[in-house]
Amino acid sequence: MEAKQVTTLLINGNEHFRYATITEENQIVIGVLDSNKELKHRIISLDEVLIGKHL
């Protein structure tokens, strides 16, 4: 899933959502642009999402 450039979803205040994908190991990879417009990645396991540990 990728966000359109005109669409802005803010994550943690100053991070802009760019895309999300899932790996063969059931990990979710989220790409965000930080306040310096640098692309950062966050890896979250499906288990963390199910029990809410990523928050």
N, C-alpha and C positions, 0 to 999 in steps of 0.2 A: 504494500500500500504506500502510495506517495502523495504528499500534499501538493496541491497546485500552488504556484508562487504567489498568487493573489490571496490565497487562503492562509491565515495565520492562526496557528494553535499554539498558545503559550504553555510551556511546561516549566515549572519551578520559577516562575516570574520572568526570567530574561532569556529563556531558551525557546527557540521556535522549532516546532516539529517539522521534520522533512520527510522521513519515511520510517516504515517498520517492516520487518520480515521475520520469518521463523526458520530456524535451522533444522537440520536432520536430527539434532539432539534435543529438539523441542525447547530451544532457547529463543526468546524474542530479542531481536536486535533493533534498537531504536536509534535513528540518526536525528540529531538536533543541531541547529546553529546556535552558538553561544553569542554573547553580547559583542564579541569581536568578529562575528560572522565566520568563525571557525567551525567546521563540521566535527562534532563529537559523537561518540557511540556509547550506548549503554546496553549491557546484556542482562536480560532478566530471564530466569528459568520459568517454565510454565508452572512449576510447583509454587514459586514465590507469588505469581499472579493469583493462583487459586486460593492461597491462604492470606493474601494481602500484605506480604512482607516488603514489597517494593515501595510502599508508601512512606 
